[in-house]
Amino acid sequence: MQVREAYDLWSQQYDTSDNRTRDLEAVALRTMLGEVPFTRCLEIGCGTGKNTQWLMTRAQRVTAVDLSEGMLAKAREKITPDTVQFVQADILQPWDFKTGLFDLVTFSLVLEHIEHLVPVLKEAATSLASGGYVYIGELHPFKQYAGTKAHYSTEQGVEVVTCFDHHVSDFLQAARSNGLELLQLSEHFDTDDRSKPPKILSLLLVKK
Ligand SMILES: C[S@@+](CC[C@H](N)C(=O)[O-])C[C@H]1O[C@@H](n2cnc3c(N)ncnc32)[C@H](O)[C@@H]1O
């Protein structure tokens, strides 16, 4: 199913249904960004605000962008401080929502819906001040190879959202071609079971 339509529907149950990928990525983001300094944050694909709620405790200003009005509506119900600005936009289009430079751009469980990483990371890099950071938290490619895709349940059955596989090297090459260098790479395991493939890949990049 097309991404915007899918998330408008999924928004009704995104926060309430069991979703260990969603929950583990929240842990990954908080762990990786725990010691990273930032005051101006651009959150791409904020969804229902799972991470916005944490980012706004760390930043003076958060611009939180999403394609889906349904997801944004849920986020707006929960998050009211005027230090957070929600914007409906498609990141495949020019990023007109950029207002000034940011110290941190985050992507949580978003880039699996984006076919071409280079133009999106180019927009991210040009949104950043020198020394700024990009955080990426994604379903691990190992899970993608095994067939896992973003999905949710309806009365009619399971709906699968349009997804694209990205290898670890794809992320790193797209980053490097935009002047973003890898600082940290982490893998997070479901129920901490390291005998199984990791579920979440997280990357911290810095603009040189
Ligand atoms: C799996 S949800 C993740 C939401 C949130 N970041 C989280 O971790 O819970 C993916 C989000 O990316 C958004 N998204 C997908 N493609 C997008 C695009 N082209 N432009 C902006 N947002 C997009 C969807 O609308 C959805 O809210």
The ligand as a MOL file (V3000), in Angstrom:
LIG
                    3D

  0  0  0     0  0            999 V3000
M  V30 BEGIN CTAB
M  V30 COUNTS 27 29 0 0 0
M  V30 BEGIN ATOM
M  V30 1 C 7.2760 3.5390 10.9760 0
M  V30 2 S 6.7640 5.2240 11.0670 0 CHG=1
M  V30 3 C 7.9500 5.8540 12.2360 0
M  V30 4 C 7.3980 7.0040 13.0360 0
M  V30 5 C 8.3240 7.4420 14.1600 0
M  V30 6 N 9.5490 7.9950 13.6450 0
M  V30 7 C 8.5960 6.2850 15.0700 0
M  V30 8 O 9.7580 5.8410 15.1370 0
M  V30 9 O 7.6590 5.7890 15.7060 0 CHG=-1
M  V30 10 C 7.3620 5.9450 9.5260 0
M  V30 11 C 6.9170 7.3850 9.3630 0
M  V30 12 O 7.6050 7.9440 8.2440 0
M  V30 13 C 6.6970 8.7800 7.5640 0
M  V30 14 N 7.1350 8.9130 6.1700 0
M  V30 15 C 7.2710 7.9270 5.2650 0
M  V30 16 N 7.6180 8.4240 4.0700 0
M  V30 17 C 7.7190 9.7640 4.2400 0
M  V30 18 C 8.0300 10.8410 3.3500 0
M  V30 19 N 8.2900 10.6200 2.0580 0
M  V30 20 N 8.0380 12.1020 3.8500 0
M  V30 21 C 7.7700 12.3270 5.1610 0
M  V30 22 N 7.4550 11.3460 6.0470 0
M  V30 23 C 7.4230 10.0750 5.5850 0
M  V30 24 C 5.3580 8.0550 7.6920 0
M  V30 25 O 4.2570 8.8980 7.4510 0
M  V30 26 C 5.4210 7.5340 9.1200 0
M  V30 27 O 4.8520 8.4130 10.0500 0
M  V30 END ATOM
M  V30 BEGIN BOND
M  V30 1 1 1 2
M  V30 2 1 2 3
M  V30 3 1 2 10
M  V30 4 1 3 4
M  V30 5 1 4 5
M  V30 6 1 5 6
M  V30 7 1 5 7
M  V30 8 2 7 8
M  V30 9 1 7 9
M  V30 10 1 10 11
M  V30 11 1 11 12
M  V30 12 1 11 26
M  V30 13 1 12 13
M  V30 14 1 13 14
M  V30 15 1 13 24
M  V30 16 1 14 15
M  V30 17 1 14 23
M  V30 18 2 15 16
M  V30 19 1 16 17
M  V30 20 1 17 18
M  V30 21 2 17 23
M  V30 22 1 18 19
M  V30 23 2 18 20
M  V30 24 1 20 21
M  V30 25 2 21 22
M  V30 26 1 22 23
M  V30 27 1 24 25
M  V30 28 1 24 26
M  V30 29 1 26 27
M  V30 END BOND
M  V30 END CTAB
M  END
